[in-house]
Amino acid sequence: MGGNSYGNSKVYIFSNTLTKVDKPFQLINKNVKKTVDHIKKEEGKDITLFGGGELLTSLLNLDLVDEISLAVIPVILGKGIPFVREVNKRISLTLVKSKTYSNGTVELSYEINK
């Protein structure tokens, strides 16, 4: 099962509400664990997820995430969308990389301890 290409990357859209997407995208709205497990076994580079906390939480709860990278930006908003919510178990992380930028942003990469 290959995804459609967008530039040099395959692009998959996860949705609970969409029933179809335009090419070159591929919709994933059923059998998420089975589908992502299959994608992870394909040849190629790492899978990068761009999405909100709800999608990340869903994938964490299905044990589909191997590493989390996040940027801490030096601005206090007071409100916002949680990074994750309602994970079904405690998840331990190991810091594997950090980088500090001149504007004070810190990029952190954590491996999921399984």
Helices and strands as residue ranges (DSSP letters): E 5-6, E 9-10, E 12-14, E 26-28, H 32-41, H 53-61, E 67-72, E 93-100, E 106-112
